[in-house]
Amino acid sequence: MATMLSSAFVNDHTATDTTLLLNNHLPPKIPLVANYRPRKSLYYKWRLKATNDKTSSGDDDDDEALQAVIEKSKMLLAKQRALLQQIAERRDIITSINNATVSSEKEEIVSEEEERFFMEPESNPYRGIVEPVGSAVPDNVLVPDNKYVDNDDDGNDDGNDDDDDTLKSGMKLPPKSYLDSDFKEKLHGTSSEKATRYELPPFVSEFSTTYKSSIETNEPTLHHVRDDADVKIGEDVKSPPLAGPNAMNVILVAAECAPWSKTGGLGDVAGALPKALAKRGHRVMVVAPRYGNYAELQDTGVRKRYKVNGQDMEVHYFQAYIDGVDFVFIENHMFNNLGSNIYGGNRTDILRRMVLFCKAAIEVPWHVPCGGLCYGDGNLVFIANDWHTALLPVYLKAYYHEYGLMQYARSVLVIHNIAHQGRGPVDDFSYVDLPPHYLDLFRMYDPIGGEHFNIFAAGLKSAYQIVTVSHGYAWELKTTEGGHGLHGIIQENEWKLKGIVNGIDKKEWNPRSDIHLTSDGYTNYSLETLNTGKPQCKAALQKELGLPVRADVPLVGFIGRLDNQKGVDLICEAIPWMVSQDVQLVMLGTGQPELERMLREMENRYHEKVRGWVGFSVKMAHRITAGADVLLMPSKFEPCGLNQLYAMCYGTIPVVHAVGGLKDTVQPFDPYNESGLGWTFHRAESGQLIHALGNCLFTYREYKSSWEGIQNRGMMQDLSWDNAAHQYEEVLVTAKYQW
Ligand SMILES: Nc1ncnc2c1ncn2[C@@H]1O[C@H](COP(=O)(O)OP(=O)(O)O[C@H]2O[C@H](CO)[C@@H](O)[C@H](O)[C@H]2O)[C@@H](O)[C@H]1O
């Protein structure tokens, strides 16, 4: 097996050499190693030279030669794809061998070394393989450059073969049999290549002297710290890389990321989707602001400066590697201690924070080594989220693509909620630091805001692809009501819009293993123990809330941001009816002060039956999800909604307004066919909510077996991120090949 792979690689490599030796118009030798990018200067110089030669001589032969090179490059790319395919097939074989019940002797067919080579993202240098032509990475960037170290403890990189299996980062190379000497020589690079520097456009960050010195002195950086324990985390990822040749480098950029920072569903998505993408074989990073001192983080030593509204701002990059994902956090005093007030402050404060965040995030793949290697900008897609990071697609074009930088990097913008757009007066354009002709991307007019500056609008126009978090919402966005003023732009860009329903993080939200159900009388449960586990959680919740502990009274819950979007006013209008029934109600939320007041008032007025918990408590959210019988989501609009998904996993029945993602995910109960997952209503009115909830409570009391059927169907769904990650991958691939 090793021999087969080895020969496949060597053959391919040999072909590369032959191709590149054609004539002096060809690019410099480029070793075919994943994550190894030809230094930009070499490729760039070659391209410049080729262009200049052509312009000065006007020689048509040059055109032909160039054409020949392009053709050869295409052939090379095809060969690389074929190689990746072979690797995937090898992996399939190994998996099937492992899965079969074979004797331990047979298992030795795949040596540990080979197994690691295929399985561990960190040890597989083929992961994230890129096009044979280079990406425009500035030379001051720590993209793989002589990344191999002498490993024989003699302090010399002496060419001894024993040296060559280990990267500076401790990353393993494939077994020696995979490498021929020519190949190894290329990996080392030449000193002249290493020394080359490139003049950057002025907007690109100032390179950190701290970081430079750490490179030069080989001071330990984060990648030296990564140990076996980290790698083990990924070991449950036992399937072959599902992405196959589509594997790419993905950087999700978001203003919040659970469990470190979260105000709502965006935080959940930023914490979970990347893990599912990594499981498919992509190299995945999340970039978020560092709002506090998060215990898991290590200092990368990388510091850089960016201008925000004319002022120099230094950022400091921190990192953690968890569940196969690189989490990079950006520190600056503007983010400090904002964890519970992420979108707080006045309009220009938030705007300045997001400008800095986007500028600093976009260069992470150049400057922040993860596992020893920067991601680089080839084969790279950024996933920006909501208006807070909608500047990233704009910056990618304006600061980089227009200067021939990051040519192969793409951006996708995800709409989690279009109601928040980063609006301001047109003068706000001065904060985003873009050439004047970019103003038109931001300038909007609508009857409510008049002429204004709109960040989401610019991001939607600039992103290569747009995703929103359900099919229903993708449709609603095109309507005057659902688009919140951006429907025109959505319609114009419909060709690049796709709805993908969110998944849920089954590690975090699973009644079987939920860490918030292990104390205070709560218990973990599953479909098999639903009839005992859930009533126990209900009793524990009633006790914790100081409500009468009664098994027979339906306990209704609500969890959410207290925002007009969530329909809290409809619940409050329905409360007098609810308390006339034999029900208990608990509402957990934080947000608009008048809605917080309303919650407190309801609790005071109906203390026997109603609890209004004002605050943000993840533990309480889990406990309500487990202990309640019914979850209300009367949202006026709901792009996807996660709480109804969590509820169904916990055997809690959703009653929802049939909009957006709620409509997509909660199929209404049909008593004739014993199908469906909950109750829905079609107009955001308290009367309709009461009607749906009335039917739900009637079924709860009178039709226990129907009730259990709904619970079972909800719990048996596969709501994990796996399916959504697959669909995201399709979008990423589309973006990658888009020009
Ligand atoms: N007081 C509180 N204490 C503890 N936890 C609380 C809480 N209030 C809310 N949460 C938690 O925050 C999350 C809310 O997620 P949602 O998807 O329901 O709404 P949100 O509107 O924030 O997200 C937006 O983005 C997501 C993600 O795409 C879309 O699903 C959604 O429709 C869109 O509006 C859940 O995990 C919930 O438990």
The ligand as an ORCA input file, in Angstrom:
! r2SCAN-3c Opt
* xyz 0 1
  N     -31.435     34.624     27.701
  C     -30.782     33.613     27.153
  N     -30.016     32.812     27.914
  C     -29.360     31.795     27.369
  N     -29.379     31.477     26.075
  C     -30.122     32.254     25.278
  C     -30.851     33.343     25.759
  N     -31.480     33.932     24.741
  C     -31.159     33.229     23.651
  N     -30.338     32.215     23.980
  C     -29.737     31.245     23.092
  O     -29.342     31.918     21.914
  C     -29.634     31.099     20.808
  C     -30.717     31.782     20.022
  O     -30.719     31.277     18.771
  P     -31.846     31.571     17.702
  O     -31.430     30.889     16.480
  O     -33.129     31.137     18.230
  O     -31.936     33.123     17.573
  P     -31.142     34.427     17.097
  O     -32.247     35.313     16.733
  O     -30.227     34.905     18.126
  O     -30.256     34.032     15.859
  C     -30.222     34.439     14.477
  O     -29.261     33.569     13.887
  C     -29.586     32.217     14.068
  C     -28.433     31.411     13.524
  O     -28.401     31.401     12.162
  C     -30.887     31.880     13.401
  O     -31.212     30.556     13.744
  C     -31.980     32.804     13.902
  O     -33.172     32.569     13.207
  C     -31.545     34.239     13.739
  O     -32.514     35.130     14.220
  C     -30.039     29.772     21.345
  O     -28.927     28.966     21.549
  C     -30.657     30.150     22.686
  O     -30.657     29.106     23.595
*
